[in-house]
Amino acid sequence: MSVAFTREEDLEAAAAHLPDRPISPHPNLVTPEGLAHLDAAVAAARAAYRAAQLAGDVQADRAAMARASRDLRYYAARRASAQLVLPSPVAGDRVSFGGGVTFDREDGRRQTFRIVGEDEADAAQGSVSHISPLARALLGKRVGDVATVAGAEVEVVAVL
């Protein structure tokens, strides 16, 4: 069927039925910063939902309402399941959740990452999720320890 014959209402109706964002089956561990991020995301989703409700034109805003509803459900569920993990003074010399680690790869690259919750992980910003293969391999390690990540060895050179 030609796009010219697609009714605008059909497109809006399809947009209004967005699938829910998948929620991880893993424990929702968060750092204090991650908890603040979730609180801000819930507030932003509530504001977007209210704005979509107040817009008035139901036909034009059906997609906006669907996105706002989906995001509100997701962030409210993530906030409700959040388990705050405070920095552990006991972990001091071991790689732990919320802490950072610097390691050398076999190819000579040195990398530093902070291990955080799933919703706050951003490798481009230097953080990885606690459920990532990298984090799983490094958690509990000390300076000088070697771990295998994706079939290659990495050596811990600093615990931050």
C-alpha distance (Angstrom), angle and dihedral (degrees) to the residues before:
residue distance angle dihedral
M1 . . .
S2 3.76 . .
V3 3.78 118.2 .
A4 3.79 86.8 -127.2
F5 3.78 88.7 69.9
T6 3.81 96.0 49.2
R7 3.76 110.3 111.3
E8 3.78 116.8 -128.2
E9 3.81 90.3 -135.1
D10 3.81 89.8 57.9
L11 3.81 90.6 55.0
E12 3.81 91.1 49.0
A13 3.80 91.6 48.0
A14 3.79 91.2 50.9
A15 3.80 90.8 49.3
A16 3.80 90.1 49.6
H17 3.80 90.9 62.1
L18 3.79 100.0 61.9
P19 3.79 115.0 162.8
D20 3.80 116.6 -114.9
R21 3.77 117.9 -96.2
P22 3.81 108.7 -102.2
I23 3.79 115.5 -103.9
S24 3.78 116.9 -143.8
P25 3.81 117.8 -115.8
H26 3.83 89.9 -142.0
P27 3.82 123.2 97.9
N28 3.81 108.3 -82.6
L29 3.80 98.4 -124.3
V30 3.81 114.0 178.4
T31 3.78 137.1 -177.3
P32 3.82 118.7 -134.9
E33 3.82 87.5 -97.6
G34 3.79 90.6 49.7
L35 3.80 91.0 51.8
A36 3.81 90.3 51.0
H37 3.81 88.9 49.6
L38 3.82 90.8 52.2
D39 3.81 91.1 48.7
A40 3.81 89.8 51.6
A41 3.81 91.5 47.1
V42 3.82 91.6 51.4
A43 3.82 90.3 49.4
A44 3.82 91.5 48.1
A45 3.82 91.5 48.1
R46 3.82 91.0 49.6
A47 3.81 90.3 49.6
A48 3.82 91.5 49.1
Y49 3.81 90.2 48.8
R50 3.82 91.9 50.6
A51 3.79 91.2 46.7
A52 3.81 91.1 51.2
Q53 3.82 90.4 49.3
L54 3.79 92.8 50.1
A55 3.80 95.5 46.0
G56 3.78 89.3 88.3
D57 3.79 102.0 -153.7
V58 3.80 100.9 96.4
Q59 3.80 94.5 -174.9
A60 3.81 94.2 53.2
D61 3.79 95.3 41.3
R62 3.79 101.5 43.4
A63 3.81 92.0 104.0
A64 3.82 92.2 47.1
M65 3.81 90.5 50.2
A66 3.81 91.2 49.0
R67 3.82 92.7 50.6
A68 3.81 92.0 46.1
S69 3.82 92.2 48.1
R70 3.79 92.4 48.1
D71 3.81 92.9 48.5
L72 3.80 92.4 46.0
R73 3.82 91.5 52.0
Y74 3.80 91.5 47.7
Y75 3.81 98.4 46.8
A76 3.81 93.4 41.0
A77 3.82 89.6 53.2
R78 3.81 92.2 46.4
R79 3.81 91.3 48.2
A80 3.81 91.6 48.2
S81 3.82 91.8 51.7
A82 3.81 96.2 41.5
Q83 3.81 115.4 127.6
L84 3.79 109.9 -160.7
V85 3.80 112.8 -139.8
L86 3.79 113.7 -166.2
P87 3.81 120.5 -154.3
S88 3.78 108.9 -83.5
P89 3.80 116.5 -132.3
V90 3.82 87.9 -164.7
A91 3.82 92.5 60.8
G92 3.82 90.3 58.6
D93 3.79 98.6 131.3
R94 3.82 97.3 30.1
V95 3.79 130.1 77.3
S96 3.79 106.1 -103.6
F97 3.80 142.8 168.5
G98 3.80 110.6 -73.1
G99 3.77 92.1 18.8
G100 3.75 132.3 101.0
V101 3.76 132.8 -118.2
T102 3.79 133.5 -165.6
F103 3.79 117.9 -156.3
D104 3.78 139.8 171.8
R105 3.78 121.0 -128.0
E106 3.80 124.2 -145.0
D107 3.82 90.1 -108.1
G108 3.82 90.8 60.3
R109 3.82 98.3 -102.1
R110 3.79 116.7 137.4
Q111 3.80 115.3 -151.4
T112 3.78 135.2 -178.1
F113 3.79 124.4 -158.8
R114 3.78 136.8 169.0
I115 3.82 116.2 -137.7
V116 3.80 110.6 -131.2
G117 3.81 143.3 151.3
E118 3.79 123.1 -63.2
D119 3.81 96.2 -104.5
E120 3.79 93.8 51.5
A121 3.82 98.6 42.7
D122 3.80 115.6 117.3
A123 3.80 116.2 159.9
A124 3.82 91.2 -164.9
Q125 3.82 87.5 60.0
G126 3.80 93.7 45.2
S127 3.79 101.9 -98.8
V128 3.80 131.9 111.5
S129 3.78 132.1 -170.0
H130 3.78 119.1 -100.8
I131 3.80 88.4 -123.5
S132 3.81 94.6 55.0
P133 3.81 116.6 111.1
L134 3.82 89.5 -117.1
A135 3.81 93.6 54.2
R136 3.79 93.1 43.2
A137 3.79 90.5 53.0
L138 3.82 93.8 48.4
L139 3.82 103.6 39.0
G140 3.79 110.1 112.1
K141 3.81 94.7 14.0
R142 3.84 123.8 129.9
V143 3.79 132.9 -148.8
G144 3.80 108.0 -67.2
D145 3.80 94.4 24.8
V146 3.80 118.3 126.2
A147 3.79 124.5 -142.1
T148 3.78 133.1 -176.0
V149 3.79 116.2 -122.6
A150 3.81 120.3 177.7
G151 3.78 90.9 -17.9
A152 3.81 94.4 -52.3
E153 3.78 129.9 98.5
V154 3.80 123.9 -115.9
E155 3.80 125.8 -172.0
V156 3.79 122.5 -145.5
V157 3.82 109.1 -127.1
A158 3.81 99.9 169.5
V159 3.79 140.0 14.0
L160 3.78 111.3 -152.5
